[in-house]
Amino acid sequence: MIECVPNFSEGRDPATIAAIAAVIRDVSGVALLGYESDADHHRSVITFAGDPAAVMEAAVRATGKAAELIDLRRHQGVHPRVGAADVVPFVPLTGATLDNCVAIARRAGAEIWQRFRVPVYFYEAAAMDASRQRLEKVRRTGFDGRPPDFGDIPEHPTAGAVVVGARHFLIAYNINLATSGAATAKLIAAKIRESSGGFRFVKAMGLHLSTLGRAQVSMNLTNFADIPLDDLYAAVEAEAARLGTTIAESELIGFVPRAAFEQAPAFFRRTRGFDESRIIENKIERLLQSK
């Protein structure tokens, strides 16, 4: 079993996301675990899992549906993006390995280009060049100045490009501050992220959320087992206090592995709306029992 967690550049039109989710749900052998949208990020995350071949087919079809429905020329959101289907990562679950997911990612990339003429760039473990392993390197303006891994154009005129990868479990986690100042969130992000000398395996950026009137520290936790999660939260709390504000709330995007929850239950229990159905093994078990 593998998981796929594609991010789509649409967070304001529920009908568009429902149409993409329906394409995924219709593939036999795939369990649609859930999806979430954010209007400020103008982005949605859909999580599904199942047999590797079925998950790959669902990801390819969803990328095609996104290319059909989303026009990046009219897209405005605070989150960086390069495509209608922006990133499509494959993640090993029960009985699968990262190498299995690399093979699936490469096959998916070839199919996306062949069927929909959306160029593909590979990242993380699926990268064909070490310089493209980090997503932010691929996503920068003009990509990296080199051709895509699949395709003879750098980007589709309306759907952009898709960045396809294979990686271990990533936890998407945000902290909203009791201030509207994005500058404060950016200072906190710089303090805690690995690239600035902060916590290893933490990527972070500071954003302004206009719908909430708050600033946000948006994080990707790329190796939860080696991150002291409670210390990370405390560091954000302390830096926020130093800058004259407080934490308003924290939120989890998608699901977490049971091992992550057991490592730091208080860290996850304080997130908005969290319950144990957000543990991916629990979600999959309940779906299987209902069939």
Secondary structure, DSSP 4 states (H G I P E B T S, - for coil): -EEE--EES--S-HHHHHHHHHHHHTSTTEEEEEEEEETTTTEEEEEEEE-HHHHHHHHHHHHHHHHHH--GGG---SS--SBSEEEEEEEE-TT--HHHHHHHHHHHHHHHHHHH---EEEEETT-SSGGGSSHHHHHSTTTTSS--SB-SSSSBTTTB-EEEEE-S--EEEEEEESS--HHHHHHHHHHHSGGGTSSTTEEEEEEEETTTTEEEEEEEES-GGGS-HHHHHHHHHHHHHHTT--EEEEEEES-B-HHHHHH-HHHHHTBTT--GGGBHHHHHHHHHHH-
